[in-house]
Amino acid sequence: MTPWTRTEGYGVAKWNFVARGEKQLSLEVGDTVQIQEVCDGWYKGYMTRNKALQGAFPASFVHMRDAILERRGAEGQALSSEDPPGEGGTLPNDEFKELKQKVTSKIDYGNKILELDQVVRDGSGNILDPERASVISLFRAHEEATAKINERIKEEQSNTQLDHSVMSARIQSSPTHSLYVFVRNFVCRIGEDSELFMSLYDPDKQAIISENYMVRWGNKGFPKDIDMLNNLKVVFTDLGNKDLNREKIYLICQIVRMK
């Protein structure tokens, strides 16, 4: 068996790993680990948030980061060069700065929409201290922030208008209509239980042009639901301009006897 080799490293778990024994270390996505040994595709190390949690885990489950070795007497600790000391597991500085700018931009945009006070910030998204910043720098930062917010509002409005225009064009190009039918009187003595299927029919095309409306009919010549007696109502939907231009449309009824 290949012996474990001493190493120093810093990694972040990119997949979950469930330990299958006391000598293995379970990982969850985002966990940061201090790596101490390596052997045949496995690492040994401990959690940076809790040194008591230690063990072996697959090397493929961990993303290695550039690290700076910090010596504390006889012991050494690898720290991520992308993160400030003592903040393992956070975003790299460039990603953190970009995320901070996006978040503060959304906050300032929301304040503008809600007519709240505008917060003056620098280019990194930090709030400017009026006691330390000069009047000119505060004024310029306020102008830049106002310009960015107004530009974003115009962009949002243009996108909204575009969405409305596209939706209106779609509605105009393919309008739909509905037909409400109220049958006050229907006489049908079949002699046994049946199902009636009512639909719209084009006699010229000899085709049904709508969905079916079903009514359960009793053997005594009345609907099984007595509330529907002389009160048959139906709405035929999804009828287009083509259906409105048909010369004739009939309401037909198909009877299916139930045995």
C-alpha distance (Angstrom), angle and dihedral (degrees) to the residues before:
residue distance angle dihedral
M1 . . .
T2 3.79 . .
P3 3.81 111.2 .
W4 3.79 122.2 -122.4
T5 3.81 113.9 -97.7
R6 3.79 122.7 -143.8
T7 3.81 114.7 -115.9
E8 3.79 141.2 153.2
G9 3.79 122.4 -133.0
Y10 3.77 147.8 139.8
G11 3.79 123.4 -138.2
V12 3.79 144.6 169.6
A13 3.82 122.8 -139.1
K14 3.80 111.5 -115.8
W15 3.82 95.5 -179.2
N16 3.79 135.5 29.6
F17 3.80 116.3 -99.9
V18 3.81 124.4 -168.3
A19 3.78 114.7 -151.5
R20 3.82 115.9 -125.9
G21 3.78 96.9 -160.5
E22 3.77 145.1 7.4
K23 3.80 92.0 -85.7
Q24 3.82 93.5 58.7
L25 3.82 127.8 78.6
S26 3.82 120.8 -134.8
L27 3.81 115.3 -135.3
E28 3.78 134.8 -161.7
V29 3.78 125.4 -163.1
G30 3.80 109.0 -81.3
D31 3.81 97.2 22.4
T32 3.81 112.7 139.1
V33 3.80 118.0 -140.5
Q34 3.78 136.0 -168.3
I35 3.82 107.4 -135.7
Q36 3.82 117.5 -147.0
E37 3.83 106.7 161.9
V38 3.80 139.1 23.3
C39 3.83 133.3 -160.4
D40 3.84 133.4 161.9
G41 3.80 97.6 -25.7
W42 3.81 95.1 -37.7
Y43 3.79 132.2 105.2
K44 3.78 131.2 -154.8
G45 3.77 120.1 -151.4
Y46 3.77 147.3 108.3
M47 3.80 139.9 -100.3
T48 3.78 113.8 -89.5
R49 3.81 89.9 -141.9
N50 3.81 92.6 52.4
K51 3.81 121.7 17.2
A52 3.80 90.6 -165.4
L53 3.83 88.6 71.1
Q54 3.80 103.5 78.4
G55 3.77 140.7 140.8
A56 3.80 144.4 102.3
F57 3.81 126.7 -46.8
P58 3.84 136.6 168.8
A59 3.79 114.4 -81.6
S60 3.84 90.8 -140.5
F61 3.80 90.0 63.5
V62 3.80 92.6 62.2
H63 3.79 131.6 70.9
M64 3.80 110.3 -144.6
R65 3.77 118.9 -137.5
D66 3.76 131.5 -160.3
A67 3.79 105.6 -92.4
I68 3.78 139.6 -165.4
L69 3.80 115.7 -141.5
E70 3.79 110.9 -129.9
R71 3.79 116.7 -164.5
R72 3.79 121.2 -147.7
G73 3.78 105.8 179.2
A74 3.79 109.5 -64.4
E75 3.80 92.8 -13.3
G76 3.76 128.0 78.7
Q77 3.81 131.7 -157.5
A78 3.81 127.9 -165.2
L79 3.81 113.6 -136.8
S80 3.79 124.8 -168.8
S81 3.78 110.9 -103.9
E82 3.83 87.9 -150.9
D83 3.80 94.5 59.9
P84 3.80 132.8 57.3
P85 3.86 113.0 -103.3
G86 3.79 113.3 -84.5
E87 3.84 93.5 20.3
G88 3.80 102.4 89.2
G89 3.79 115.1 167.2
T90 3.80 95.3 32.7
L91 3.80 123.9 120.5
P92 3.81 120.2 -84.0
N93 3.80 113.2 -93.1
D94 3.82 95.3 -105.1
E95 3.83 93.3 48.6
F96 3.81 91.0 44.2
K97 3.80 90.9 51.7
E98 3.81 92.1 49.2
L99 3.81 91.9 47.8
K100 3.80 91.1 47.7
Q101 3.81 91.4 52.8
K102 3.81 91.6 49.8
V103 3.80 92.9 49.0
T104 3.82 95.0 46.4
S105 3.80 89.5 46.2
K106 3.80 90.9 55.6
I107 3.82 90.7 46.8
D108 3.81 92.6 51.3
Y109 3.82 90.5 45.7
G110 3.81 90.5 52.4
N111 3.81 91.7 48.0
K112 3.79 89.8 52.9
I113 3.81 92.9 49.8
L114 3.83 91.0 47.7
E115 3.81 90.4 46.4
L116 3.81 92.4 -120.1
D117 3.79 126.7 147.8
Q118 3.78 114.3 -71.2
V119 3.81 117.2 -121.0
V120 3.82 115.1 -139.0
R121 3.81 113.0 -136.0
D122 3.79 138.5 175.4
G123 3.81 125.2 -119.1
S124 3.83 91.6 -82.1
G125 3.81 93.8 53.9
N126 3.80 95.9 -104.4
I127 3.80 118.2 141.4
L128 3.79 111.0 -109.4
D129 3.79 116.0 -124.3
P130 3.83 108.1 -131.9
E131 3.82 89.1 -154.0
R132 3.80 92.5 59.9
A133 3.81 104.3 28.0
S134 3.79 120.9 76.6
V135 3.79 122.1 -113.6
I136 3.82 91.1 -113.6
S137 3.83 93.5 52.3
L138 3.82 90.5 47.8
F139 3.80 91.0 50.1
R140 3.81 93.6 48.7
A141 3.80 92.3 46.2
H142 3.82 89.6 50.0
E143 3.82 91.4 50.1
E144 3.82 92.5 49.3
A145 3.81 92.6 47.2
T146 3.81 92.1 48.4
A147 3.82 91.6 49.1
K148 3.82 92.3 50.1
I149 3.81 92.9 48.1
N150 3.81 93.4 47.4
E151 3.80 90.2 48.4
R152 3.78 90.8 51.7
I153 3.82 91.7 48.2
K154 3.82 90.1 52.9
E155 3.79 90.0 48.5
E156 3.81 92.0 50.6
Q157 3.80 91.3 48.1
S158 3.81 92.8 48.9
N159 3.81 90.6 49.7
T160 3.82 90.5 49.2
Q161 3.81 92.2 49.4
L162 3.80 90.2 47.9
D163 3.81 91.2 51.8
H164 3.82 91.0 49.3
S165 3.81 92.5 48.2
V166 3.81 92.0 49.2
M167 3.80 90.6 48.9
S168 3.83 92.1 48.2
A169 3.79 90.8 49.8
R170 3.78 90.8 51.8
I171 3.80 92.2 49.2
Q172 3.82 92.5 48.4
S173 3.80 93.2 46.7
S174 3.80 94.3 50.1
P175 3.82 111.3 21.3
T176 3.77 119.2 176.1
H177 3.79 129.6 -150.0
S178 3.78 136.4 -162.2
L179 3.82 129.6 -145.2
Y180 3.80 119.9 -148.6
V181 3.83 114.4 -153.9
F182 3.80 124.0 -171.3
V183 3.84 114.3 -172.8
R184 3.80 107.4 -160.9
N185 3.80 98.2 -179.2
F186 3.78 131.0 21.1
V187 3.83 123.9 168.7
C188 3.77 118.9 -167.2
R189 3.85 122.0 151.6
I190 3.79 106.0 -174.9
G191 3.80 100.9 155.3
E192 3.80 96.7 -131.1
D193 3.80 139.4 51.1
S194 3.80 112.0 -71.5
E195 3.76 143.9 167.3
L196 3.80 119.1 -125.3
F197 3.82 118.3 -151.8
M198 3.81 113.8 -163.4
S199 3.80 120.5 -168.9
L200 3.81 143.4 152.3
Y201 3.80 116.2 -93.7
D202 3.80 133.6 -165.0
P203 3.85 107.7 -147.1
D204 3.82 93.3 -166.0
K205 3.80 93.9 54.2
Q206 3.81 91.4 31.6
A207 3.80 89.5 -136.8
I208 3.80 138.6 120.5
I209 3.81 109.9 -115.3
S210 3.81 102.0 -172.8
E211 3.76 143.7 46.0
N212 3.81 119.7 -85.9
Y213 3.82 123.6 -97.7
M214 3.81 109.0 -150.8
V215 3.81 126.0 -153.4
R216 3.81 122.9 -178.0
W217 3.82 107.8 -132.6
G218 3.80 124.8 -158.8
N219 3.80 127.6 -136.4
K220 3.82 90.6 -110.9
G221 3.79 93.7 65.0
F222 3.82 98.0 -99.7
P223 3.80 134.3 100.2
K224 3.80 112.8 -90.6
D225 3.79 87.5 -126.7
I226 3.80 100.9 64.8
D227 3.83 91.3 -159.5
M228 3.82 87.5 68.5
L229 3.80 93.1 59.9
N230 3.83 106.7 123.7
N231 3.80 86.1 -11.2
L232 3.80 107.3 89.7
K233 3.81 108.5 151.6
V234 3.78 128.3 175.1
V235 3.82 138.8 164.4
F236 3.80 117.6 -148.0
T237 3.81 108.2 -154.8
D238 3.81 139.0 -169.4
L239 3.81 95.2 43.6
G240 3.80 113.0 156.3
N241 3.81 135.4 -155.8
K242 3.79 88.3 -89.9
D243 3.81 90.2 61.7
L244 3.83 91.9 50.0
N245 3.80 90.4 54.1
R246 3.82 94.2 54.6
E247 3.82 112.2 118.2
K248 3.82 94.5 -135.7
I249 3.80 134.6 14.1
Y250 3.80 121.2 -175.4
L251 3.80 130.0 -163.3
I252 3.80 105.0 -135.2
C253 3.79 132.5 -175.5
Q254 3.81 125.6 -147.8
I255 3.82 117.2 -161.8
V256 3.80 121.9 -149.1
R257 3.83 114.9 -171.3
M258 3.81 115.1 -139.7
K259 3.79 116.6 -142.8
